Amino acid sequence: MEFLNIAFSFPSSVFTLLMVIVILFWLITLIGFADIDMFEGEVDLDLDADADVNVDSGWFQAAFGGVPLTISLSIVIMLSWVFSIYCQMFFSFLLGNGILFYVFGTFMLLACFIAAIPLTVLFIKPLKQLFKSQNATSRDDLLGLECTIATGKVTQTFGQARVYFNGAEHLIEVRCEQDNQFKSGDQAVLIDHLATQHSYIIADKPW
């Protein structure tokens, strides 16, 4: 009960809410209604826009590049939540009363978030190796290969599939011209690469 009281009271309640959102996202992803890489296209566009106004985004790529943003954000939120629980448990007497309670509580939230970032960078370093082979593979090399649909459906804006290349399995983004033409477990062929969307167009096997 003490843990629940801390988790659902300010300031920890802010990260508790974010943790609930993260858990719901990964549940939806497991079901097949969301993509792990769903924010990658937006991030690429933002970084390109930043480059146009001479904003240095190299630190972001160096720290979080190579791992889907959803994974990095999930780890940041999880660590921030854990830090906030312990901080509130041991230092709640410093928060004071009235307006000071919310002022110092907000400061505690920011401190926990900032502390979580370098630890997240450290934790995702081993994960980069898991995605390295996929990122290093030339996109055109996969054209013409068979793939197995991994999500519950494939539409013009959503879908993932597994493809074997060079003895390794790769999870890639796929799209099709007709919505719900494919379902989980179906076989398809990669016929085109959409560079701007980081995905492939698939079609029925001709054999």
C-alpha atoms as an extended CHARMM CRD file, in Angstrom:
* protein
*
       207  EXT
         1         1  MET       CA              0.0000000000        0.0000000000        0.0000000000  PROA      1               0.0000000000
         2         2  GLU       CA              2.8700000000        2.3690000000        0.7260000000  PROA      2               0.0000000000
         3         3  PHE       CA              4.2690000000        1.7450000000       -2.7470000000  PROA      3               0.0000000000
         4         4  LEU       CA              0.8890000000        2.3950000000       -4.3920000000  PROA      4               0.0000000000
         5         5  ASN       CA              0.4050000000        5.5730000000       -2.3650000000  PROA      5               0.0000000000
         6         6  ILE       CA              3.7580000000        6.8770000000       -3.5530000000  PROA      6               0.0000000000
         7         7  ALA       CA              3.2880000000        5.7570000000       -7.1510000000  PROA      7               0.0000000000
         8         8  PHE       CA             -0.1040000000        7.4430000000       -7.4890000000  PROA      8               0.0000000000
         9         9  SER       CA              0.6850000000       10.6670000000       -5.6400000000  PROA      9               0.0000000000
        10        10  PHE       CA              2.5140000000       13.7200000000       -6.9610000000  PROA      10              0.0000000000
        11        11  PRO       CA              5.2420000000       13.9130000000       -8.1790000000  PROA      11              0.0000000000
        12        12  SER       CA              5.6540000000       10.1810000000       -8.9530000000  PROA      12              0.0000000000
        13        13  SER       CA              2.1310000000       10.0010000000      -10.3830000000  PROA      13              0.0000000000
        14        14  VAL       CA              3.3300000000       11.8580000000      -13.5110000000  PROA      14              0.0000000000
        15        15  PHE       CA              5.7610000000        9.0850000000      -14.4320000000  PROA      15              0.0000000000
        16        16  THR       CA              3.2640000000        6.4470000000      -13.2960000000  PROA      16              0.0000000000
        17        17  LEU       CA              0.8410000000        7.7440000000      -15.9250000000  PROA      17              0.0000000000
        18        18  LEU       CA              3.5840000000        7.6540000000      -18.5540000000  PROA      18              0.0000000000
        19        19  MET       CA              4.4640000000        4.0990000000      -17.5130000000  PROA      19              0.0000000000
        20        20  VAL       CA              0.8400000000        3.0550000000      -18.0330000000  PROA      20              0.0000000000
        21        21  ILE       CA              0.9730000000        4.5730000000      -21.5330000000  PROA      21              0.0000000000
        22        22  VAL       CA              4.2280000000        2.7260000000      -22.2740000000  PROA      22              0.0000000000
        23        23  ILE       CA              2.7660000000       -0.6000000000      -21.1080000000  PROA      23              0.0000000000
        24        24  LEU       CA             -0.3610000000       -0.0690000000      -23.2080000000  PROA      24              0.0000000000
        25        25  PHE       CA              1.7780000000        0.7900000000      -26.2520000000  PROA      25              0.0000000000
        26        26  TRP       CA              3.8180000000       -2.4130000000      -25.9940000000  PROA      26              0.0000000000
        27        27  LEU       CA              0.6720000000       -4.4760000000      -25.4700000000  PROA      27              0.0000000000
        28        28  ILE       CA             -0.8160000000       -2.9410000000      -28.6190000000  PROA      28              0.0000000000
        29        29  THR       CA              2.4790000000       -3.5820000000      -30.4380000000  PROA      29              0.0000000000
        30        30  LEU       CA              2.4440000000       -7.2540000000      -29.4200000000  PROA      30              0.0000000000
        31        31  ILE       CA             -1.1050000000       -7.5610000000      -30.7460000000  PROA      31              0.0000000000
        32        32  GLY       CA              0.0570000000       -6.0550000000      -34.0370000000  PROA      32              0.0000000000
        33        33  PHE       CA             -1.7020000000       -2.6870000000      -34.1170000000  PROA      33              0.0000000000
        34        34  ALA       CA              1.3930000000       -0.5120000000      -33.6810000000  PROA      34              0.0000000000
        35        35  ASP       CA              4.9420000000       -0.3920000000      -35.0690000000  PROA      35              0.0000000000
        36        36  ILE       CA              8.1400000000       -0.3650000000      -33.0320000000  PROA      36              0.0000000000
        37        37  ASP       CA              9.5720000000        2.0710000000      -35.5950000000  PROA      37              0.0000000000
        38        38  MET       CA              6.4310000000        4.1760000000      -35.8660000000  PROA      38              0.0000000000
        39        39  PHE       CA              8.2300000000        7.4110000000      -34.8630000000  PROA      39              0.0000000000
        40        40  GLU       CA             11.4080000000        6.9120000000      -36.8960000000  PROA      40              0.0000000000
        41        41  GLY       CA             10.1560000000        8.7620000000      -39.9700000000  PROA      41              0.0000000000
        42        42  GLU       CA              9.0770000000       11.7790000000      -37.9260000000  PROA      42              0.0000000000
        43        43  VAL       CA             12.4250000000       11.8860000000      -36.1350000000  PROA      43              0.0000000000
        44        44  ASP       CA             14.3310000000       11.8050000000      -39.4310000000  PROA      44              0.0000000000
        45        45  LEU       CA             12.2710000000       14.7100000000      -40.7350000000  PROA      45              0.0000000000
        46        46  ASP       CA             12.8200000000       16.6950000000      -37.5350000000  PROA      46              0.0000000000
        47        47  LEU       CA             16.5630000000       16.1550000000      -37.6670000000  PROA      47              0.0000000000
        48        48  ASP       CA             16.6470000000       17.2310000000      -41.3160000000  PROA      48              0.0000000000
        49        49  ALA       CA             14.7100000000       20.3770000000      -40.4390000000  PROA      49              0.0000000000
        50        50  ASP       CA             17.0920000000       21.1050000000      -37.5710000000  PROA      50              0.0000000000
        51        51  ALA       CA             20.0490000000       20.7630000000      -39.9110000000  PROA      51              0.0000000000
        52        52  ASP       CA             18.5390000000       23.4200000000      -42.1920000000  PROA      52              0.0000000000
        53        53  VAL       CA             18.6550000000       25.9420000000      -39.3400000000  PROA      53              0.0000000000
        54        54  ASN       CA             22.1590000000       24.9030000000      -38.2860000000  PROA      54              0.0000000000
        55        55  VAL       CA             21.0620000000       23.0760000000      -35.1290000000  PROA      55              0.0000000000
        56        56  ASP       CA             23.5650000000       20.3660000000      -34.2090000000  PROA      56              0.0000000000
        57        57  SER       CA             21.6710000000       17.0790000000      -33.8190000000  PROA      57              0.0000000000
        58        58  GLY       CA             24.7650000000       14.8520000000      -33.8760000000  PROA      58              0.0000000000
        59        59  TRP       CA             24.5640000000       14.1950000000      -30.1410000000  PROA      59              0.0000000000
        60        60  PHE       CA             21.0930000000       12.7090000000      -30.5430000000  PROA      60              0.0000000000
        61        61  GLN       CA             22.1860000000       10.2970000000      -33.2530000000  PROA      61              0.0000000000
        62        62  ALA       CA             25.3020000000        9.3420000000      -31.3020000000  PROA      62              0.0000000000
        63        63  ALA       CA             23.3480000000        8.6830000000      -28.1170000000  PROA      63              0.0000000000
        64        64  PHE       CA             20.1300000000        7.1040000000      -29.3800000000  PROA      64              0.0000000000
        65        65  GLY       CA             20.8720000000        6.2430000000      -33.0260000000  PROA      65              0.0000000000
        66        66  GLY       CA             20.6380000000        2.6000000000      -34.0170000000  PROA      66              0.0000000000
        67        67  VAL       CA             17.7730000000        1.7580000000      -31.6560000000  PROA      67              0.0000000000
        68        68  PRO       CA             14.0730000000        2.5180000000      -32.3170000000  PROA      68              0.0000000000
        69        69  LEU       CA             12.9740000000        5.6730000000      -30.5270000000  PROA      69              0.0000000000
        70        70  THR       CA             10.1070000000        3.8200000000      -28.8610000000  PROA      70              0.0000000000
        71        71  ILE       CA             12.5790000000        1.5600000000      -27.0500000000  PROA      71              0.0000000000
        72        72  SER       CA             14.7500000000        4.4740000000      -25.9110000000  PROA      72              0.0000000000
        73        73  LEU       CA             11.7500000000        6.4640000000      -24.6680000000  PROA      73              0.0000000000
        74        74  SER       CA             10.3780000000        3.4380000000      -22.8510000000  PROA      74              0.0000000000
        75        75  ILE       CA             13.6490000000        2.9410000000      -20.9820000000  PROA      75              0.0000000000
        76        76  VAL       CA             13.9170000000        6.6490000000      -20.1390000000  PROA      76              0.0000000000
        77        77  ILE       CA             10.3840000000        6.6780000000      -18.7390000000  PROA      77              0.0000000000
        78        78  MET       CA             10.8980000000        3.4350000000      -16.8030000000  PROA      78              0.0000000000
        79        79  LEU       CA             14.1230000000        4.6640000000      -15.1820000000  PROA      79              0.0000000000
        80        80  SER       CA             12.6050000000        8.0660000000      -14.4330000000  PROA      80              0.0000000000
        81        81  TRP       CA              9.6630000000        6.3440000000      -12.7770000000  PROA      81              0.0000000000
        82        82  VAL       CA             11.9250000000        4.1550000000      -10.6070000000  PROA      82              0.0000000000
        83        83  PHE       CA             14.0460000000        7.1650000000       -9.6110000000  PROA      83              0.0000000000
        84        84  SER       CA             10.9670000000        9.2140000000       -8.7270000000  PROA      84              0.0000000000
        85        85  ILE       CA              9.5870000000        6.4190000000       -6.5270000000  PROA      85              0.0000000000
        86        86  TYR       CA             12.8070000000        6.1700000000       -4.5140000000  PROA      86              0.0000000000
        87        87  CYS       CA             13.3010000000        9.9390000000       -4.3600000000  PROA      87              0.0000000000
        88        88  GLN       CA              9.7990000000       10.4670000000       -3.0480000000  PROA      88              0.0000000000
        89        89  MET       CA             10.2230000000        7.5840000000       -0.5960000000  PROA      89              0.0000000000
        90        90  PHE       CA             13.4150000000        8.9380000000        0.9470000000  PROA      90              0.0000000000
        91        91  PHE       CA             13.2020000000       12.6950000000        0.3410000000  PROA      91              0.0000000000
        92        92  SER       CA              9.4890000000       13.5000000000        0.5380000000  PROA      92              0.0000000000
        93        93  PHE       CA             10.1170000000       15.5050000000        3.7350000000  PROA      93              0.0000000000
        94        94  LEU       CA             12.0300000000       18.0330000000        1.6090000000  PROA      94              0.0000000000
        95        95  LEU       CA              9.0410000000       18.8180000000       -0.5790000000  PROA      95              0.0000000000
        96        96  GLY       CA              7.4190000000       21.0230000000        2.0390000000  PROA      96              0.0000000000
        97        97  ASN       CA              3.7770000000       22.1410000000        1.9450000000  PROA      97              0.0000000000
        98        98  GLY       CA              1.5600000000       24.2980000000       -0.2060000000  PROA      98              0.0000000000
        99        99  ILE       CA              3.0440000000       25.8060000000       -3.3420000000  PROA      99              0.0000000000
       100       100  LEU       CA              6.5520000000       24.6750000000       -2.3670000000  PROA      100             0.0000000000
       101       101  PHE       CA              5.3630000000       21.0840000000       -2.5590000000  PROA      101             0.0000000000
       102       102  TYR       CA              4.6010000000       21.4460000000       -6.2680000000  PROA      102             0.0000000000
       103       103  VAL       CA              7.6840000000       23.5630000000       -6.9870000000  PROA      103             0.0000000000
       104       104  PHE       CA             10.1200000000       21.0890000000       -5.4490000000  PROA      104             0.0000000000
       105       105  GLY       CA              8.0680000000       18.1810000000       -6.7770000000  PROA      105             0.0000000000
       106       106  THR       CA              8.4800000000       19.5010000000      -10.3290000000  PROA      106             0.0000000000
       107       107  PHE       CA             12.2010000000       19.9620000000       -9.7200000000  PROA      107             0.0000000000
       108       108  MET       CA             12.3760000000       16.3340000000       -8.5500000000  PROA      108             0.0000000000
       109       109  LEU       CA             10.6430000000       15.1810000000      -11.7410000000  PROA      109             0.0000000000
       110       110  LEU       CA             13.1280000000       17.0400000000      -13.9290000000  PROA      110             0.0000000000
       111       111  ALA       CA             16.0800000000       15.7120000000      -11.9200000000  PROA      111             0.0000000000
       112       112  CYS       CA             14.8460000000       12.1170000000      -12.2840000000  PROA      112             0.0000000000
       113       113  PHE       CA             14.2980000000       12.5600000000      -16.0130000000  PROA      113             0.0000000000
       114       114  ILE       CA             17.7560000000       14.0650000000      -16.5650000000  PROA      114             0.0000000000
       115       115  ALA       CA             19.3960000000       11.3210000000      -14.4840000000  PROA      115             0.0000000000
       116       116  ALA       CA             17.6280000000        8.6520000000      -16.5580000000  PROA      116             0.0000000000
       117       117  ILE       CA             19.0190000000        9.8490000000      -19.9070000000  PROA      117             0.0000000000
       118       118  PRO       CA             22.7160000000        8.8860000000      -19.4920000000  PROA      118             0.0000000000
       119       119  LEU       CA             21.7190000000        5.5350000000      -17.9770000000  PROA      119             0.0000000000
       120       120  THR       CA             19.4390000000        4.8940000000      -20.9340000000  PROA      120             0.0000000000
       121       121  VAL       CA             22.3030000000        5.6250000000      -23.3410000000  PROA      121             0.0000000000
       122       122  LEU       CA             24.3730000000        3.0870000000      -21.4130000000  PROA      122             0.0000000000
       123       123  PHE       CA             21.6300000000        0.4420000000      -21.4460000000  PROA      123             0.0000000000
       124       124  ILE       CA             20.8400000000        0.6920000000      -25.1590000000  PROA      124             0.0000000000
       125       125  LYS       CA             24.4560000000        0.2530000000      -26.2920000000  PROA      125             0.0000000000
       126       126  PRO       CA             24.1600000000       -3.5770000000      -26.3330000000  PROA      126             0.0000000000
       127       127  LEU       CA             20.8020000000       -3.2650000000      -28.1100000000  PROA      127             0.0000000000
       128       128  LYS       CA             22.3930000000       -1.3890000000      -31.0110000000  PROA      128             0.0000000000
       129       129  GLN       CA             24.1510000000       -4.5900000000      -32.0480000000  PROA      129             0.0000000000
       130       130  LEU       CA             20.7630000000       -6.2930000000      -32.4270000000  PROA      130             0.0000000000
       131       131  PHE       CA             19.6550000000       -3.7040000000      -34.9800000000  PROA      131             0.0000000000
       132       132  LYS       CA             23.0520000000       -3.2070000000      -36.6180000000  PROA      132             0.0000000000
       133       133  SER       CA             22.6860000000       -5.9870000000      -39.1880000000  PROA      133             0.0000000000
       134       134  GLN       CA             19.3250000000       -4.6510000000      -40.3290000000  PROA      134             0.0000000000
       135       135  ASN       CA             20.6070000000       -1.0870000000      -40.6480000000  PROA      135             0.0000000000
       136       136  ALA       CA             23.7560000000       -2.1860000000      -42.4590000000  PROA      136             0.0000000000
       137       137  THR       CA             21.8800000000       -4.2410000000      -45.0250000000  PROA      137             0.0000000000
       138       138  SER       CA             21.4160000000       -2.5140000000      -48.3660000000  PROA      138             0.0000000000
       139       139  ARG       CA             17.7080000000       -1.9300000000      -48.8370000000  PROA      139             0.0000000000
       140       140  ASP       CA             17.7330000000       -3.0070000000      -52.4860000000  PROA      140             0.0000000000
       141       141  ASP       CA             19.2950000000       -6.3660000000      -51.5870000000  PROA      141             0.0000000000
       142       142  LEU       CA             15.9810000000       -7.4650000000      -50.0850000000  PROA      142             0.0000000000
       143       143  LEU       CA             13.9120000000       -6.8280000000      -53.2070000000  PROA      143             0.0000000000
       144       144  GLY       CA             12.4940000000      -10.0190000000      -54.6780000000  PROA      144             0.0000000000
       145       145  LEU       CA             12.7930000000      -11.9670000000      -51.4280000000  PROA      145             0.0000000000
       146       146  GLU       CA              9.9070000000      -13.7270000000      -49.7340000000  PROA      146             0.0000000000
       147       147  CYS       CA              8.6960000000      -12.4610000000      -46.3840000000  PROA      147             0.0000000000
       148       148  THR       CA              6.2680000000      -13.6040000000      -43.6970000000  PROA      148             0.0000000000
       149       149  ILE       CA              3.7320000000      -11.1110000000      -42.3650000000  PROA      149             0.0000000000
       150       150  ALA       CA              4.3100000000      -10.4950000000      -38.6410000000  PROA      150             0.0000000000
       151       151  THR       CA              1.4260000000       -8.1340000000      -37.8550000000  PROA      151             0.0000000000
       152       152  GLY       CA             -2.2820000000       -8.7940000000      -37.7880000000  PROA      152             0.0000000000
       153       153  LYS       CA             -2.8160000000       -6.7440000000      -40.9230000000  PROA      153             0.0000000000
       154       154  VAL       CA             -0.9670000000       -4.7760000000      -43.6070000000  PROA      154             0.0000000000
       155       155  THR       CA             -2.2570000000       -1.4840000000      -44.9790000000  PROA      155             0.0000000000
       156       156  GLN       CA             -0.8980000000        1.4760000000      -46.9390000000  PROA      156             0.0000000000
       157       157  THR       CA              0.4960000000        2.9750000000      -43.7090000000  PROA      157             0.0000000000
       158       158  PHE       CA              1.0710000000        0.0230000000      -41.3750000000  PROA      158             0.0000000000
       159       159  GLY       CA              2.5890000000       -3.4440000000      -41.3070000000  PROA      159             0.0000000000
       160       160  GLN       CA              5.6600000000       -5.5130000000      -40.4660000000  PROA      160             0.0000000000
       161       161  ALA       CA              7.1380000000       -8.6970000000      -41.8850000000  PROA      161             0.0000000000
       162       162  ARG       CA             10.0490000000      -11.0630000000      -41.2690000000  PROA      162             0.0000000000
       163       163  VAL       CA             12.5370000000      -11.7590000000      -44.0340000000  PROA      163             0.0000000000
       164       164  TYR       CA             15.6100000000      -14.0050000000      -44.0340000000  PROA      164             0.0000000000
       165       165  PHE       CA             18.7670000000      -12.5330000000      -45.5530000000  PROA      165             0.0000000000
       166       166  ASN       CA             22.3730000000      -13.6760000000      -45.2040000000  PROA      166             0.0000000000
       167       167  GLY       CA             21.3790000000      -16.2840000000      -42.6510000000  PROA      167             0.0000000000
       168       168  ALA       CA             19.6620000000      -13.8040000000      -40.3270000000  PROA      168             0.0000000000
       169       169  GLU       CA             16.0500000000      -12.8300000000      -39.7560000000  PROA      169             0.0000000000
       170       170  HSD       CA             15.1300000000       -9.1610000000      -40.2030000000  PROA      170             0.0000000000
       171       171  LEU       CA             11.9530000000       -7.4370000000      -39.0590000000  PROA      171             0.0000000000
       172       172  ILE       CA             11.0380000000       -4.7970000000      -41.6410000000  PROA      172             0.0000000000
       173       173  GLU       CA              8.2430000000       -2.3360000000      -42.3020000000  PROA      173             0.0000000000
       174       174  VAL       CA              5.9460000000       -3.3480000000      -45.1630000000  PROA      174             0.0000000000
       175       175  ARG       CA              3.0360000000       -1.7290000000      -46.9940000000  PROA      175             0.0000000000
       176       176  CYS       CA              0.5370000000       -2.9040000000      -49.6140000000  PROA      176             0.0000000000
       177       177  GLU       CA             -1.7220000000       -1.1200000000      -52.0790000000  PROA      177             0.0000000000
       178       178  GLN       CA             -4.9470000000       -2.7030000000      -50.7840000000  PROA      178             0.0000000000
       179       179  ASP       CA             -5.6770000000       -2.5690000000      -47.0540000000  PROA      179             0.0000000000
       180       180  ASN       CA             -6.0160000000       -5.9100000000      -45.2270000000  PROA      180             0.0000000000
       181       181  GLN       CA             -4.7920000000       -7.8290000000      -48.2620000000  PROA      181             0.0000000000
       182       182  PHE       CA             -2.4510000000       -9.7610000000      -45.9660000000  PROA      182             0.0000000000
       183       183  LYS       CA             -2.7230000000      -11.1120000000      -42.4330000000  PROA      183             0.0000000000
       184       184  SER       CA             -0.3040000000      -12.5860000000      -39.9200000000  PROA      184             0.0000000000
       185       185  GLY       CA              1.4960000000      -15.6540000000      -41.2740000000  PROA      185             0.0000000000
       186       186  ASP       CA              0.8430000000      -14.9200000000      -44.9580000000  PROA      186             0.0000000000
       187       187  GLN       CA              3.6900000000      -15.0980000000      -47.4790000000  PROA      187             0.0000000000
       188       188  ALA       CA              4.4870000000      -12.1620000000      -49.7580000000  PROA      188             0.0000000000
       189       189  VAL       CA              7.2550000000      -10.8010000000      -52.0010000000  PROA      189             0.0000000000
       190       190  LEU       CA              9.1440000000       -7.5180000000      -51.5530000000  PROA      190             0.0000000000
       191       191  ILE       CA              8.7870000000       -5.6130000000      -54.8260000000  PROA      191             0.0000000000
       192       192  ASP       CA              9.7810000000       -2.0220000000      -54.0370000000  PROA      192             0.0000000000
       193       193  HSD       CA             11.5210000000        0.0720000000      -51.3690000000  PROA      193             0.0000000000
       194       194  LEU       CA             10.0020000000        3.3090000000      -50.0950000000  PROA      194             0.0000000000
       195       195  ALA       CA             13.0490000000        5.2340000000      -48.8990000000  PROA      195             0.0000000000
       196       196  THR       CA             11.0770000000        8.1270000000      -47.4120000000  PROA      196             0.0000000000
       197       197  GLN       CA              8.9130000000        5.7820000000      -45.3400000000  PROA      197             0.0000000000
       198       198  HSD       CA             11.6550000000        3.2490000000      -44.5210000000  PROA      198             0.0000000000
       199       199  SER       CA              9.3870000000        0.4610000000      -45.7150000000  PROA      199             0.0000000000
       200       200  TYR       CA              8.7740000000       -2.0010000000      -48.5650000000  PROA      200             0.0000000000
       201       201  ILE       CA              5.8720000000       -2.5720000000      -50.9230000000  PROA      201             0.0000000000
       202       202  ILE       CA              4.7520000000       -6.2040000000      -50.9160000000  PROA      202             0.0000000000
       203       203  ALA       CA              2.6720000000       -8.2540000000      -53.3340000000  PROA      203             0.0000000000
       204       204  ASP       CA              1.2530000000      -11.7660000000      -53.5830000000  PROA      204             0.0000000000
       205       205  LYS       CA              3.7010000000      -14.4940000000      -54.5150000000  PROA      205             0.0000000000
       206       206  PRO       CA              3.4600000000      -15.2110000000      -58.2550000000  PROA      206             0.0000000000
       207       207  TRP       CA              4.1090000000      -18.9140000000      -57.6660000000  PROA      207             0.0000000000
